[in-house]
């Protein structure tokens, strides 16, 4: 187990002074220590981490500032799909810009909605990803090869979304009967295309958009007002919301909302970006499996990993994703999401992942591993990540703490700024030693 780290403030920081980080990217240390954002200079400290396996204390340079904006929707429009606990595109961009070149392979073993992959592809890198959640591939693959607005509009016009008989009546807590009929008809069409192997890029795009329009808190979603769209409440909870708000699900036009969201997602996409996405997506690898076993990825082929793993404590996958799983024909009970309540169990799970990352990352390549503060800030997972990574052979390069002001999401959940771990990105940058 990891001992509690100590923080030593440095009046005159010496970039790259820690021996374990000198060989990799000394210029990155210099940039971070001299970084100024809105007049705020970087605070440079040293984090001491005990490595029980080696019987030593490693001192890791730690840089604290706001290194990228906390403002909403400042990245490419293609990123704007909902997923629980996703990080901002500026985070992977920060490391991709500094640690890779055009054509390099960038990988996320916990890809979620695919933020790292999409940002890498937009920057001309080859995107690779893995997630045990089958919904992840459905969310990112269409955005790596997006169809035109005209193609989506044409396909939607061709669909028969006539009202179905035998609709799931419990879903009427969310949807007007005619809206639910259209959703069920679209679901039936997509599942049939998937079963017959005829689901094409336009179908996959429509499915991705529909998944992101199932429930939400504005007229842009298929549902009546409910919680934010990255997780679905239960039917019983929705009935209570309806009663409390005295609301009845309104009629929504499924085709129109899918087309509107498509237009929004594609609004920033220019022709050279579309060409770039087409070129790099040919070589992409998208795996649906545990992150500690990825035989699809060849050894020593990854230049940079940027990821955020499942955090400590229980994530109820079935409760969060039951409606999305229903629409996509996924059995939520079959998805074995990592759920670790004890720190030792989480560390053991991450150690297995790091052993696999050590295999696929090239010598001299990097891993940017983002974690948050959990349990009211009492647990800083970076202090557990470093021993787990070191046991696999990685060396700690630095810790970057991106500390931000209020975020919209934190505010809507009633979370005070910079408490409960919601407003900091804590990134451990690791390097596989050069051979």
VMD Tcl script that draws the C-alpha trace (Angstrom):
set ca {
  {0.00 0.00 0.00}
  {1.04 3.58 -0.62}
  {2.05 5.82 2.23}
  {0.69 9.35 2.40}
  {2.73 11.66 0.20}
  {4.49 14.70 1.60}
  {4.55 18.02 -0.29}
  {7.66 20.22 -0.08}
  {7.31 23.75 -1.48}
  {10.26 24.94 -3.54}
  {11.15 28.65 -3.55}
  {13.38 28.18 -6.60}
  {12.23 25.13 -8.53}
  {14.83 23.37 -10.65}
  {13.07 21.95 -13.75}
  {13.99 18.35 -14.36}
  {15.87 18.14 -11.07}
  {14.36 14.77 -10.18}
  {16.62 12.12 -11.67}
  {13.80 9.86 -12.84}
  {12.39 12.58 -15.08}
  {15.57 14.09 -16.52}
  {15.93 11.87 -19.57}
  {12.41 12.13 -20.91}
  {11.21 15.71 -21.48}
  {13.18 18.37 -19.56}
  {11.64 21.06 -21.78}
  {8.18 20.06 -20.47}
  {9.34 20.69 -16.89}
  {10.63 24.09 -17.94}
  {7.38 24.98 -19.67}
  {5.20 23.89 -16.75}
  {7.27 25.60 -14.07}
  {7.16 28.87 -16.04}
  {3.52 28.56 -17.10}
  {1.31 31.59 -16.39}
  {-2.49 31.56 -16.77}
  {-4.53 34.73 -16.21}
  {-1.61 36.16 -14.29}
  {-1.35 33.09 -12.07}
  {2.11 31.50 -12.00}
  {2.52 27.78 -11.58}
  {2.97 26.56 -8.04}
  {5.77 23.97 -8.05}
  {6.07 21.40 -5.29}
  {7.58 17.97 -4.82}
  {5.42 14.96 -4.01}
  {7.15 12.17 -2.13}
  {5.79 8.71 -2.90}
  {6.85 5.52 -1.16}
  {7.49 2.53 -3.43}
  {7.19 -0.50 -1.15}
  {8.31 -2.95 -3.84}
  {11.60 -1.11 -4.21}
  {11.98 0.09 -0.66}
  {12.54 3.69 -1.70}
  {10.96 7.12 -1.70}
  {10.62 8.76 -5.09}
  {10.27 12.55 -5.32}
  {8.07 13.68 -8.19}
  {7.88 17.29 -9.48}
  {4.29 18.51 -9.14}
  {2.91 21.52 -11.00}
  {-0.31 23.30 -9.95}
  {-2.12 25.84 -12.12}
  {-5.04 26.18 -14.51}
  {-3.36 24.76 -17.60}
  {-6.46 24.74 -19.82}
  {-9.78 26.53 -19.75}
  {-12.64 25.49 -17.48}
  {-15.16 27.12 -19.83}
  {-17.78 24.89 -21.41}
  {-17.84 23.91 -25.10}
  {-14.47 25.38 -26.03}
  {-13.36 22.34 -28.04}
  {-14.39 20.94 -31.41}
  {-18.14 20.43 -31.83}
  {-17.66 16.70 -32.56}
  {-16.85 16.19 -28.88}
  {-20.30 17.26 -27.70}
  {-21.83 13.94 -26.73}
  {-22.79 13.13 -23.16}
  {-20.96 10.60 -21.00}
  {-20.56 10.36 -17.27}
  {-17.32 11.64 -15.73}
  {-15.60 12.45 -19.03}
  {-12.70 14.88 -19.09}
  {-12.43 17.93 -21.33}
  {-10.77 17.55 -24.75}
  {-8.21 20.15 -23.69}
  {-6.66 17.58 -21.34}
  {-5.55 15.06 -23.98}
  {-4.70 17.88 -26.38}
  {-2.30 19.32 -23.81}
  {-0.25 16.11 -23.80}
  {-0.74 15.11 -27.45}
  {0.62 18.48 -28.61}
  {3.70 18.19 -26.41}
  {4.57 14.49 -26.52}
  {3.63 13.22 -30.00}
  {4.04 13.99 -33.67}
  {1.74 13.61 -36.67}
  {1.14 9.92 -37.39}
  {2.00 8.69 -33.88}
  {-0.34 6.22 -32.18}
  {-2.29 7.59 -29.19}
  {-4.21 5.16 -26.98}
  {-6.88 5.27 -24.27}
  {-7.51 1.96 -22.46}
  {-10.63 3.40 -20.76}
  {-11.92 5.34 -23.75}
  {-15.44 6.17 -22.51}
  {-17.02 8.55 -25.02}
  {-13.71 8.63 -26.94}
  {-12.42 12.10 -26.06}
  {-8.74 11.13 -26.33}
  {-9.28 9.26 -29.59}
  {-11.21 12.01 -31.30}
  {-8.79 14.73 -30.21}
  {-5.85 12.60 -31.37}
  {-7.50 12.01 -34.74}
  {-8.28 15.71 -35.22}
  {-4.58 16.40 -34.58}
  {-3.50 13.83 -37.18}
  {-2.50 11.05 -34.77}
  {-3.64 7.43 -35.09}
  {-6.36 6.78 -32.47}
  {-6.56 3.52 -30.54}
  {-8.98 2.77 -27.71}
  {-10.39 0.11 -25.44}
  {-13.36 -0.07 -23.09}
  {-15.24 -2.96 -21.57}
  {-18.42 -0.94 -22.07}
  {-19.81 -1.82 -25.55}
  {-21.55 1.55 -25.67}
  {-18.15 3.25 -25.92}
  {-17.40 1.92 -29.37}
  {-20.89 2.95 -30.52}
  {-20.19 6.49 -29.30}
  {-16.73 7.07 -30.80}
  {-16.53 5.04 -34.03}
  {-19.08 7.18 -35.95}
  {-17.31 10.41 -34.99}
  {-14.00 9.14 -36.34}
  {-15.62 8.85 -39.77}
  {-18.60 11.23 -39.73}
  {-21.14 11.21 -42.59}
  {-22.39 14.38 -44.21}
  {-25.47 16.17 -42.96}
  {-27.14 15.45 -46.31}
  {-26.49 11.71 -45.98}
  {-28.02 11.65 -42.49}
  {-31.04 13.65 -43.63}
  {-31.60 11.33 -46.58}
  {-31.42 8.21 -44.40}
  {-33.81 9.65 -41.83}
  {-36.30 10.46 -44.59}
  {-36.14 6.85 -45.77}
  {-36.91 5.34 -42.36}
  {-40.34 4.03 -41.48}
  {-40.90 5.23 -37.91}
  {-44.59 4.41 -37.81}
  {-46.10 3.83 -34.37}
  {-45.39 0.34 -33.03}
  {-47.78 -1.87 -31.14}
  {-46.79 -3.39 -27.82}
  {-44.60 -0.53 -26.62}
  {-42.82 -0.79 -23.25}
  {-45.39 1.08 -21.16}
  {-43.02 1.87 -18.30}
  {-41.08 4.17 -20.68}
  {-44.14 6.40 -20.95}
  {-42.81 8.04 -17.79}
  {-40.19 9.60 -20.12}
  {-41.87 9.81 -23.51}
  {-45.07 10.84 -25.24}
  {-46.67 7.68 -26.74}
  {-46.02 8.79 -30.34}
  {-42.42 9.70 -29.51}
  {-41.90 6.32 -27.88}
  {-43.35 4.67 -30.98}
  {-40.74 6.40 -33.15}
  {-37.93 5.50 -30.75}
  {-39.00 1.84 -30.69}
  {-39.26 1.73 -34.49}
  {-35.79 3.24 -34.86}
  {-34.42 0.76 -32.34}
  {-35.97 -2.15 -34.24}
  {-34.48 -0.93 -37.53}
  {-30.97 -0.47 -36.09}
  {-30.93 -3.83 -34.31}
  {-32.08 -5.57 -37.49}
  {-29.32 -3.88 -39.50}
  {-26.77 -4.89 -36.87}
  {-27.97 -8.51 -36.84}
  {-27.77 -8.80 -40.63}
  {-24.40 -7.06 -40.86}
  {-25.81 -4.18 -42.93}
  {-25.36 -1.41 -40.33}
  {-23.36 1.20 -42.25}
  {-21.62 4.43 -41.23}
  {-24.80 6.51 -41.54}
  {-26.81 4.04 -39.44}
  {-24.05 4.01 -36.81}
  {-24.09 7.80 -36.71}
  {-27.87 7.91 -36.26}
  {-27.61 5.35 -33.45}
  {-24.89 7.38 -31.73}
  {-26.94 10.56 -31.88}
  {-30.14 8.82 -30.76}
  {-28.35 7.32 -27.75}
  {-27.35 10.84 -26.77}
  {-30.87 12.21 -27.20}
  {-32.74 9.56 -25.18}
  {-33.10 11.59 -21.99}
  {-32.17 15.07 -20.88}
  {-33.29 18.35 -19.42}
  {-34.16 20.43 -22.48}
  {-36.46 20.26 -25.54}
  {-33.45 19.01 -27.52}
  {-33.98 15.53 -26.07}
  {-36.63 12.92 -26.81}
  {-37.81 12.86 -23.18}
  {-39.67 15.10 -20.81}
  {-37.47 17.03 -18.36}
  {-35.24 14.63 -16.41}
  {-31.69 14.49 -15.07}
  {-28.67 15.39 -17.26}
  {-28.24 12.95 -20.15}
  {-25.13 11.09 -19.03}
  {-27.20 8.73 -16.88}
  {-30.84 7.68 -16.84}
  {-32.89 7.71 -13.66}
  {-35.20 4.80 -12.92}
  {-38.82 4.77 -14.02}
  {-39.98 5.27 -10.44}
  {-37.69 8.25 -9.94}
  {-38.89 9.77 -13.21}
  {-42.51 9.39 -12.12}
  {-41.67 11.33 -8.96}
  {-39.95 14.03 -11.03}
  {-43.03 14.30 -13.24}
  {-45.31 14.57 -10.23}
  {-43.13 17.14 -8.49}
  {-42.88 19.28 -11.63}
  {-46.49 18.64 -12.68}
  {-45.27 17.63 -16.14}
  {-46.45 15.29 -18.89}
  {-44.05 14.03 -21.58}
  {-44.49 16.25 -24.67}
  {-44.51 15.07 -28.28}
  {-41.01 15.16 -29.76}
  {-40.02 14.69 -33.40}
  {-37.29 12.02 -33.33}
  {-36.09 12.69 -36.89}
  {-35.91 16.44 -36.37}
  {-33.97 16.14 -33.11}
  {-31.45 13.69 -34.58}
  {-30.90 15.99 -37.53}
  {-30.56 19.04 -35.28}
  {-27.95 17.34 -33.10}
  {-26.13 16.12 -36.21}
  {-25.98 19.67 -37.49}
  {-24.60 20.81 -34.13}
  {-21.95 18.07 -33.99}
  {-20.77 18.78 -37.54}
  {-20.79 22.58 -37.38}
  {-17.03 22.93 -36.73}
  {-15.97 20.19 -39.14}
  {-14.11 21.53 -42.18}
  {-13.05 19.55 -45.22}
  {-9.39 19.09 -44.33}
  {-10.42 17.75 -40.90}
  {-12.83 15.32 -42.53}
  {-10.01 14.13 -44.79}
  {-7.65 13.80 -41.82}
  {-10.21 11.78 -39.83}
  {-10.76 9.45 -42.77}
  {-7.03 8.89 -43.17}
  {-6.19 8.16 -39.52}
  {-9.35 6.18 -38.70}
  {-8.31 3.49 -41.20}
  {-5.54 2.48 -38.80}
  {-7.54 2.89 -35.59}
  {-8.08 -0.02 -33.20}
  {-11.22 -0.06 -31.06}
  {-11.42 -2.93 -28.55}
  {-14.34 -3.96 -26.37}
  {-12.62 -5.88 -23.58}
  {-10.84 -5.41 -20.25}
  {-7.97 -2.92 -20.39}
  {-5.51 -5.41 -18.92}
  {-5.75 -7.73 -21.95}
  {-5.55 -6.18 -25.42}
  {-4.00 -8.67 -27.85}
  {-5.22 -6.53 -30.78}
  {-2.48 -4.01 -29.96}
  {1.05 -4.90 -31.01}
  {3.87 -4.54 -28.51}
  {5.79 -1.28 -28.47}
  {3.52 0.55 -30.91}
  {1.96 3.27 -28.73}
  {3.65 6.65 -28.38}
  {1.29 8.13 -25.80}
  {-1.52 6.94 -23.54}
  {-3.97 9.52 -22.20}
  {-6.67 8.04 -20.00}
  {-8.87 8.34 -16.96}
  {-9.68 5.01 -15.27}
  {-12.77 4.07 -13.27}
  {-12.36 5.90 -10.00}
  {-12.52 4.39 -6.56}
  {-15.91 3.37 -5.16}
  {-18.89 1.73 -6.80}
  {-20.21 2.71 -10.21}
  {-23.61 1.18 -10.87}
  {-23.32 0.56 -14.59}
  {-26.75 -1.04 -14.97}
  {-28.51 1.79 -13.14}
  {-26.70 4.51 -15.10}
  {-26.97 2.94 -18.54}
  {-30.10 0.81 -18.51}
  {-31.94 2.93 -21.07}
  {-28.99 3.25 -23.45}
  {-28.41 -0.49 -23.16}
  {-32.08 -1.16 -23.97}
  {-31.89 0.98 -27.09}
  {-28.66 -0.66 -28.30}
  {-29.67 -4.22 -27.42}
  {-26.97 -4.61 -24.76}
  {-27.45 -6.75 -21.64}
  {-26.07 -4.49 -18.85}
  {-25.51 -7.51 -16.60}
  {-22.92 -8.78 -19.07}
  {-20.72 -5.70 -18.74}
  {-18.18 -6.30 -15.97}
  {-17.17 -2.75 -15.11}
  {-14.31 -2.39 -12.61}
  {-15.87 -1.58 -9.24}
  {-13.39 -1.25 -6.39}
  {-14.55 -0.04 -3.01}
  {-11.19 -0.66 -1.29}
  {-8.08 1.27 -2.27}
  {-5.97 -1.90 -2.29}
  {-8.34 -3.54 -4.78}
  {-8.25 -0.48 -7.04}
  {-4.45 -0.42 -6.90}
  {-4.28 -4.11 -7.82}
  {-6.63 -3.57 -10.77}
  {-4.56 -0.63 -12.03}
  {-1.33 -2.62 -11.63}
  {-2.70 -5.22 -14.07}
  {-3.55 -2.45 -16.53}
  {-0.08 -0.92 -16.22}
  {1.56 -4.24 -17.01}
  {-0.38 -4.32 -20.28}
  {0.39 -0.67 -20.98}
  {4.08 -1.37 -20.47}
  {3.81 -3.99 -23.20}
  {2.12 -1.75 -25.78}
  {3.92 1.56 -25.10}
  {7.20 1.96 -26.94}
  {10.42 2.54 -24.96}
  {10.57 6.27 -24.29}
  {6.78 6.60 -24.68}
  {4.50 8.20 -22.10}
  {1.33 7.55 -20.12}
  {-0.76 10.51 -18.90}
  {-3.00 8.95 -16.24}
  {-5.74 11.28 -14.98}
  {-7.34 10.65 -11.61}
  {-9.43 12.74 -9.27}
  {-9.71 13.39 -5.59}
  {-12.28 11.07 -4.08}
  {-13.92 10.80 -0.68}
  {-13.93 14.54 -0.11}
  {-10.29 14.91 -1.11}
  {-9.04 12.53 1.60}
  {-7.77 10.12 -1.07}
  {-5.50 11.39 -3.82}
  {-5.30 8.58 -6.30}
  {-2.07 9.83 -7.87}
  {-0.36 8.62 -4.70}
  {-1.62 5.12 -5.51}
  {-1.07 5.27 -9.26}
  {2.69 5.77 -9.07}
  {3.48 2.60 -7.06}
  {1.13 0.59 -9.31}
  {2.83 1.95 -12.43}
  {6.32 1.50 -10.97}
  {5.59 -2.16 -10.28}
  {5.11 -2.59 -14.04}
  {8.35 -0.77 -14.90}
  {7.16 2.80 -15.58}
  {9.02 5.78 -14.10}
  {7.16 8.83 -12.77}
  {7.96 11.95 -14.77}
  {5.73 14.52 -13.07}
  {2.32 15.23 -11.57}
  {0.19 17.95 -13.12}
  {-2.71 19.36 -11.11}
  {-5.09 21.39 -13.23}
  {-7.04 23.38 -10.67}
  {-10.10 25.21 -11.97}
  {-12.92 27.46 -10.90}
  {-16.55 26.41 -10.87}
  {-17.71 24.11 -13.62}
  {-21.29 24.02 -14.86}
  {-21.70 20.33 -14.00}
  {-20.36 20.73 -10.47}
  {-22.71 23.64 -9.90}
  {-25.81 21.77 -11.06}
  {-25.04 18.95 -8.62}
  {-24.63 21.45 -5.77}
  {-20.92 20.81 -5.31}
  {-18.82 23.59 -3.79}
  {-15.90 24.76 -5.86}
  {-12.73 22.63 -5.46}
  {-14.38 20.23 -3.03}
  {-15.28 16.57 -3.44}
  {-12.65 16.25 -6.17}
  {-14.87 17.63 -8.91}
  {-12.83 20.60 -10.04}
  {-9.25 19.34 -10.36}
  {-7.61 17.13 -12.94}
  {-4.73 15.30 -11.31}
  {-2.54 13.77 -14.01}
  {0.42 11.48 -13.39}
  {2.81 11.53 -16.33}
  {4.81 8.33 -16.59}
  {7.52 7.23 -19.00}
  {8.60 3.78 -20.15}
  {12.39 3.91 -19.81}
  {14.31 4.05 -23.09}
  {16.16 0.82 -23.85}
}
mol new
graphics top color blue
foreach p $ca { graphics top sphere $p radius 0.5 }
foreach p [lrange $ca 0 end-1] q [lrange $ca 1 end] { graphics top cylinder $p $q radius 0.2 }
display resetview
